[in-house]
Amino acid sequence: MFAKIKSLCMNGLDPIPIDVEVDIHRSSLPSFSIVGLPDAAVQEAKERVRSSIRNAGFTFPLARIIVNLAPADVKKEGSGFDLPIAIGILKASEQIQFSDDPIYFVGELSLDGKVRQIPGMLPMTIHLDTIQKSSSVAMYCPWENLHEIYARKNTVYPIKTLTETIAFLSGTKKYIDYAVPEEELVDDSETFDFAEVAGQDFAKRALEVAASGFHNIMMAGPPGTGKTMLAKRLCSILPFMNENEAIEVTKIYSISGLLPSGKRLIKKRPFRSPHHSASYVSIVGGGATPKPGEITLAHRGILFLDEFPEFRKDVINMLRQPLEDGQVTIARMKSTISYPARFLLVAAMNPCPCGFFGDSHKECTCSSSQLLRYKAKLSGPIMDRMDIVTEVQRIEASTMIKGRKQESSAEISARVLKTHQIQQERYRGETFFFNSDIPAKTLHQYCLANEEAKAFLEKISQRMHLSGRAITRALKVARTIADMRASEMIEVQDIAEALQYRFRDH
């Protein structure tokens, strides 16, 4: 007796259709085998499926059962095959019958037959929506994944137990449609505000420029000057993501199992801040079966690397690809997966190992060799990819004590939002959203500068021996500064400010 059940599994961010083929031979000795490159979690499905079928009131066949997960050359992982394997066994043993219409099953089973939540439900549902454009299909998925069914159709059925699934399939119980809550969960995370930061007007301006065009920024200064404080408040001036960005980010968190329960879409931009002792795999992603790392979890949001030179050198140099291409490619012997990684990099560092080089109040105790080794940790190519470099100076005691009223995040965010709207209108129909993402082929189309500004940039570039990448990034920052003035034309003042950020560390 044979049955074939359709299911889905994740390969990176993309779902792959899987055929769960079940063959039962009653003339052979009882056994239960799963083939088709299953991992340990799939192999353990044998005991979960056996118990859940019995506890659901059905009979587990005393026969030779072979389950093949096709295509057989694709690695299968996770517990999402429990439900389709159980349905396949029940159908092959003729304990249930249902139509031959294309029906997909995904879900983990508990020993008592309950269907549990699985990661990656959102991309699976979106994939199903794509299939439905050409044919009529249905899918049964865990009820606990209800909040992830963004592309909801009447043919997506969240279910709670194996018994309930069989009742719906056989028609003995009519499915009652569900409703996905429209309201998002209230974000109860701690809220930071720029009004809490005394002084640092230059650094705040640099951060506003970075937020307005999604430009990478590095802050350097002595300990205790507020670098971390400023970085944590950058999220408070970034507008929420648009729908396309939100779907991209939510898919990443869905396959990582990090999507908050009840959260339909992540609208707030991610803020990831790994410690400098974090491993290469945790930041880049990877493992025997590649998983997203911190740089992918920061997609469309902020990746904050505090104590930047203290990170491993291979981690720092690895950032070169995602900063340039907006994605990271993880190559393994059996597979190569690319994850999106278009983030705003915020790096913070001390000017030297002791932290007081150039400080007007404390003397630096570092030797010349220590200073050279410290600066050598950041290669030229990495520094070339930093759009903005700004100093964070020591705050005078009088500034802290007098408590002058500071500009709030709401006021800055309103300006940033206007600049984002200008870019959205300009890049309507393009595949990118921000000035920092302008490709080389359209650079001069969008970065329009008057003759005086061009001559000024050429003069400075020759004097400072700027690379082609540095000139390109300076033009993009100048484009953002011009947008902040609501000017279509880049002028000398915009170029001057953009170059000032690049040479601030000199």
C-alpha positions in Angstrom: 0.0 0.0 0.0 1.3 3.4 -1.0 0.5 7.0 -0.4 2.1 10.3 -1.4 1.7 13.4 0.7 3.0 16.9 -0.2 5.0 19.0 2.3 7.5 21.9 2.3 11.0 22.4 3.9 13.2 25.5 4.0 16.5 25.9 2.0 17.8 29.2 3.2 14.9 31.6 2.8 13.3 29.6 0.0 10.7 26.8 0.6 11.3 23.6 -1.4 8.3 21.2 -2.2 8.9 17.8 -0.7 7.0 14.6 -1.6 6.5 12.3 1.5 6.1 8.9 0.0 4.9 6.1 2.3 5.0 2.4 1.4 3.6 -0.3 3.8 4.4 -4.0 3.4 2.4 -6.2 5.7 4.1 -9.4 4.6 7.5 -8.3 6.1 8.7 -8.0 9.6 7.6 -4.7 11.4 10.0 -1.9 10.9 9.9 1.9 10.4 12.6 3.6 8.2 12.9 7.1 6.9 15.2 7.8 3.9 16.0 10.8 1.8 18.8 12.5 3.7 16.9 13.1 7.0 18.7 14.8 9.9 18.4 13.7 13.5 15.1 15.6 14.1 13.5 13.9 11.1 14.7 10.5 12.2 13.2 11.1 15.7 9.8 11.7 14.0 9.4 7.9 14.0 8.7 7.8 17.8 6.6 11.0 17.7 4.5 9.8 14.8 4.0 6.3 16.4 2.7 7.7 19.7 0.6 10.5 18.2 -1.2 8.1 15.8 -2.0 5.7 18.7 -3.1 8.5 21.1 -5.3 10.0 18.3 -7.3 6.8 18.4 -5.9 5.1 15.3 -3.8 2.0 14.8 -0.2 2.1 14.0 0.4 -0.6 11.3 2.5 -3.6 12.4 4.3 -3.8 9.1 7.4 -2.7 7.2 7.0 1.1 6.8 9.3 3.0 4.5 9.1 6.8 4.3 11.0 8.4 1.4 11.4 12.2 1.4 11.9 13.2 -2.2 13.9 14.7 -3.8 16.4 12.4 -2.0 19.5 14.5 -2.7 18.2 17.5 -0.6 19.1 17.5 3.1 15.9 17.4 5.2 15.9 18.9 8.6 13.5 20.0 11.4 10.3 18.5 12.9 7.9 19.9 10.3 7.6 16.5 8.5 5.9 14.8 11.5 2.3 15.7 10.3 2.7 14.7 6.6 4.4 11.4 7.7 1.5 10.6 10.0 -1.1 11.5 7.4 0.8 9.4 4.8 0.9 6.3 7.1 -2.8 6.6 7.9 -3.7 7.0 4.2 -1.4 4.2 3.1 -2.9 1.9 5.7 -6.4 2.8 4.5 -7.5 4.2 7.8 -8.4 7.5 6.2 -9.4 8.7 2.8 -9.5 12.1 1.2 -9.5 13.7 -2.2 -6.4 13.7 -4.5 -6.4 17.5 -4.7 -3.0 19.1 -4.0 -2.8 19.5 -0.2 0.4 20.4 1.7 1.0 19.4 5.4 3.6 20.9 7.7 3.8 20.6 11.5 5.5 19.0 14.5 3.5 16.4 16.5 3.6 15.9 20.2 3.2 12.5 21.7 -0.5 13.1 22.4 -1.3 14.2 18.9 -1.1 18.0 19.2 0.3 19.9 16.3 3.1 22.3 17.4 4.6 25.4 15.9 7.4 25.2 13.4 9.8 27.9 12.1 9.6 29.2 8.5 5.8 29.3 8.3 5.6 32.8 6.7 7.8 32.0 3.6 5.9 28.7 3.2 2.6 30.5 3.1 3.9 33.1 0.7 5.2 30.3 -1.5 1.8 28.6 -1.4 0.2 31.9 -2.4 2.5 31.9 -5.5 1.4 28.3 -6.4 -2.3 29.2 -6.0 -2.0 31.6 -8.9 -1.6 28.6 -11.3 -3.6 25.9 -9.5 -5.8 25.2 -6.6 -3.9 24.0 -3.5 -4.5 23.8 0.2 -2.3 23.6 3.3 -2.7 22.4 6.8 -0.3 24.1 9.3 0.0 24.5 13.1 -2.5 26.8 14.8 0.3 28.3 16.8 1.7 29.7 13.5 -1.5 31.6 12.8 0.1 35.0 13.3 2.6 34.2 10.5 0.0 33.5 7.8 0.5 36.9 6.2 -0.6 35.9 2.7 -3.8 34.4 4.1 -6.1 32.4 1.8 -9.2 30.4 2.6 -7.2 27.3 1.6 -4.7 27.6 4.5 -6.0 25.7 7.5 -4.4 26.1 10.9 -5.1 23.1 13.0 -4.5 22.1 16.6 -4.4 18.3 16.7 -3.9 15.3 14.4 -7.5 14.2 15.2 -8.9 17.6 14.1 -6.9 17.4 10.8 -8.3 14.0 10.0 -11.8 15.1 10.8 -11.5 18.1 8.4 -10.0 15.9 5.6 -12.7 13.3 5.9 -15.5 15.9 6.0 -16.9 14.8 9.3 -16.2 18.2 10.7 -16.6 21.5 8.9 -13.7 23.9 9.1 -14.6 27.2 10.7 -12.6 30.0 9.0 -10.2 31.9 11.2 -9.3 35.6 11.4 -5.7 36.9 11.7 -5.6 39.8 14.2 -5.0 43.1 12.3 -3.5 44.9 15.3 0.2 44.4 16.0 1.5 43.7 19.4 2.5 46.7 21.4 6.3 47.1 21.3 7.1 47.1 25.0 10.9 47.2 24.5 12.8 50.0 26.1 12.6 53.3 24.2 15.6 55.6 23.9 15.5 59.2 23.0 18.2 61.6 21.7 16.9 64.2 24.1 18.7 62.2 26.8 22.1 62.8 25.2 23.7 66.1 26.3 25.8 67.9 23.7 27.5 65.9 20.9 25.8 68.1 18.2 28.3 67.1 15.5 27.8 63.4 16.2 24.1 63.8 16.2 24.2 65.5 12.8 26.3 62.7 11.5 23.9 60.1 12.8 21.0 62.0 11.2 22.7 61.9 7.9 23.5 58.2 8.3 19.8 57.5 9.1 18.5 59.6 6.3 20.5 57.7 3.6 21.2 54.4 5.3 25.0 55.1 5.3 27.5 53.2 7.4 29.0 55.2 10.2 32.0 54.9 12.6 32.2 56.8 15.9 35.6 57.2 17.6 36.2 58.8 20.9 37.5 58.3 24.5 35.5 56.0 26.9 32.4 57.4 28.5 31.7 60.0 25.8 28.4 58.5 24.7 29.2 56.4 21.6 27.1 53.4 22.7 24.4 55.8 24.0 24.2 57.5 20.6 24.1 54.2 18.7 21.3 52.8 20.7 19.2 55.9 20.0 19.7 55.6 16.2 16.7 53.3 15.9 14.5 55.9 17.4 14.9 58.2 14.4 14.6 55.5 11.7 11.0 55.3 10.3 9.3 51.9 10.3 9.9 49.6 7.4 7.6 49.5 4.4 5.6 46.4 3.6 8.2 44.8 1.3 11.0 45.4 3.8 8.8 44.1 6.7 8.1 40.9 4.8 11.8 40.4 4.1 12.8 40.8 7.7 9.9 38.8 9.1 10.8 35.8 6.8 14.3 35.8 8.3 13.1 35.8 11.8 10.5 33.2 11.0 13.0 30.6 9.7 15.3 31.5 12.6 12.5 30.7 15.1 12.9 34.2 16.6 9.5 35.7 15.5 7.7 36.9 18.7 4.6 34.8 19.3 1.5 36.7 18.0 3.6 39.1 15.9 2.2 39.2 12.4 4.9 41.4 10.8 8.0 43.1 12.2 7.7 46.8 11.4 10.4 48.2 13.6 13.9 48.0 12.1 16.1 45.4 13.8 18.9 46.4 16.1 21.6 43.7 16.6 24.6 44.3 18.9 26.8 41.2 19.1 29.6 41.1 21.6 33.2 41.3 20.3 33.9 37.8 21.6 31.1 36.3 19.4 32.2 33.5 17.1 32.5 33.9 13.3 29.5 31.6 12.7 27.2 33.4 15.1 27.9 36.7 13.3 28.2 35.6 9.7 26.0 32.6 9.8 26.7 29.0 8.9 27.1 25.7 10.7 26.8 22.2 9.2 23.3 23.3 8.0 23.7 27.0 7.2 21.7 29.3 9.4 21.4 33.1 9.4 23.9 35.0 11.6 23.8 38.4 13.2 24.5 40.3 9.9 21.4 38.7 8.4 19.2 39.3 11.5 20.2 42.9 11.1 18.9 43.1 7.5 17.1 46.4 6.9 18.1 47.5 10.3 21.2 48.3 12.4 24.2 46.2 13.1 26.1 47.8 16.0 29.6 46.7 16.6 31.0 48.2 19.8 34.7 48.1 20.4 35.1 47.5 16.7 38.9 46.7 16.6 38.4 44.1 19.3 36.4 41.8 16.9 38.3 39.0 15.3 40.1 40.1 12.1 38.4 37.5 10.0 35.0 38.8 11.2 35.9 42.4 10.4 37.2 41.5 6.9 34.2 39.3 6.3 32.0 42.5 6.4 33.4 43.6 3.1 31.1 41.4 1.0 27.8 42.3 2.6 28.7 46.0 2.9 29.3 46.0 -0.9 26.7 43.5 -2.2 24.0 43.5 0.5 24.2 39.7 1.0 26.4 37.1 2.5 27.1 33.8 0.7 27.7 30.7 2.9 29.4 27.9 1.0 29.4 24.3 2.3 30.4 21.0 0.7 26.7 20.0 0.1 25.1 23.4 -0.4 25.7 27.1 -1.0 23.2 29.6 0.4 23.0 33.3 0.1 21.2 35.3 2.8 20.3 39.0 2.6 22.5 41.3 4.7 21.7 44.9 3.8 22.2 46.7 7.1 23.3 50.0 8.4 26.7 49.4 10.1 27.4 51.4 13.2 30.9 50.9 14.6 32.3 52.4 17.7 35.9 52.4 18.8 38.4 54.1 21.1 41.2 56.0 19.5 43.8 53.7 21.1 44.0 50.7 23.4 43.9 52.8 26.6 41.3 55.1 25.0 42.8 58.5 25.6 44.9 59.3 22.6 44.2 62.9 21.7 42.1 63.5 24.8 42.5 67.0 26.3 42.0 65.8 29.9 43.8 62.5 30.2 47.2 61.5 28.9 47.5 58.5 26.6 49.8 55.7 28.0 50.1 53.7 24.8 53.4 53.2 23.0 53.9 53.9 19.3 54.0 50.2 18.5 50.7 49.7 20.4 49.1 52.5 18.4 50.3 51.0 15.1 49.0 47.5 16.0 45.7 49.0 17.1 45.1 50.9 13.8 46.3 47.9 11.8 43.3 45.9 13.0 41.1 48.0 10.7 42.2 47.4 7.1 42.1 50.1 4.4 39.3 48.3 2.5 37.1 48.3 5.6 37.7 51.9 6.3 37.0 52.7 2.6 33.5 51.2 3.1 32.7 53.5 6.0 30.6 56.4 4.6 30.9 58.5 7.7 33.6 58.8 10.3 32.8 61.1 13.2 34.5 62.0 16.5 32.6 61.8 19.8 34.3 64.4 22.1 34.4 64.5 25.8 31.4 66.4 27.2 32.3 69.4 29.5 30.9 69.2 33.0 29.1 72.5 32.5 27.1 71.0 29.6 26.0 68.1 31.8 25.2 70.1 34.8 23.2 73.0 33.1 21.0 70.5 31.4 20.3 72.4 28.2 17.2 71.1 26.4 18.2 68.7 23.6 16.4 68.0 20.4 14.1 64.9 20.8 14.1 61.8 18.6 10.6 62.7 17.4 11.9 66.0 15.9 14.8 64.3 14.2 12.7 61.4 13.0 10.3 63.8 11.3 13.1 65.2 9.2 14.5 61.7 8.5 11.1 60.6 7.3 10.8 63.5 4.9 14.2 62.5 3.4 13.1 58.9 3.1 10.0 60.0 1.3 12.0 61.9 -1.2 14.1 58.8 -1.9 11.1 56.6 -2.2 9.6 58.9 -4.8 12.9 59.1 -6.7 13.6 55.4 -6.7 10.0 54.3 -7.5 10.3 51.3 -9.7 13.9 50.5 -8.7 15.1 47.6 -6.7 16.7 49.7 -4.0 15.3 52.2 -1.5 18.1 54.4 -0.2 20.9 56.6 -1.5 23.5 54.3 -0.1 22.3 51.5 -2.4 22.5 53.5 -5.7 24.3 51.1 -8.2 27.3 52.4 -10.1 25.5 52.3 -13.5 22.9 54.9 -12.2 25.2 56.9 -10.0 25.4 60.0 -12.2 21.7 59.7 -13.1 20.7 60.3 -9.5 23.7 62.1 -8.0 23.3 65.3 -10.0 25.9 67.9 -9.0 26.6 71.4 -10.4 29.9 72.2 -12.1 31.3 74.0 -9.1 30.6 70.9 -6.8 32.2 68.6 -9.4 35.3 70.7 -9.7 35.6 70.9 -5.9 35.2 67.1 -5.5 37.8 66.5 -8.2 40.3 68.9 -6.6 40.0 67.2 -3.1 40.1 63.7 -4.6 43.4 64.4 -6.3 44.9 66.1 -3.2 43.8 63.3 -0.8 44.3 60.4 -3.3 40.8 59.1 -2.9 39.9 55.7 -4.3 37.1 55.2 -6.7 35.0 53.7 -3.9 35.6 56.6 -1.6 34.6 59.1 -4.3 31.4 57.1 -5.0 30.5 56.9 -1.3 31.2 60.6 -0.9 28.8 61.4 -3.7 26.1 59.2 -2.2 26.4 61.0 1.2 26.3 64.3 -0.5 23.1 63.2 -2.3 21.6 62.5 1.1 22.7 65.9 2.5 21.1 67.6 -0.5 17.9 65.6 0.0 17.8 66.8 3.6 17.7 70.4 2.2 15.1 69.2 -0.3 17.4 70.1 -3.1 17.6 68.1 -6.4 21.0 69.4 -7.2 24.2 68.6 -5.2 26.1 71.7 -4.3 29.6 72.5 -2.9 28.3 72.7 0.6 26.9 69.1 0.3 30.2 67.8 -1.0 32.2 69.7 1.6 30.2 68.2 4.5 30.3 64.6 3.0 34.2 64.9 2.7 34.4 66.3 6.2 32.9 63.1 7.5 35.4 61.0 5.5 38.4 62.8 6.8 37.3 63.3 10.3 39.7 60.6 11.5 42.7 62.5 9.9 
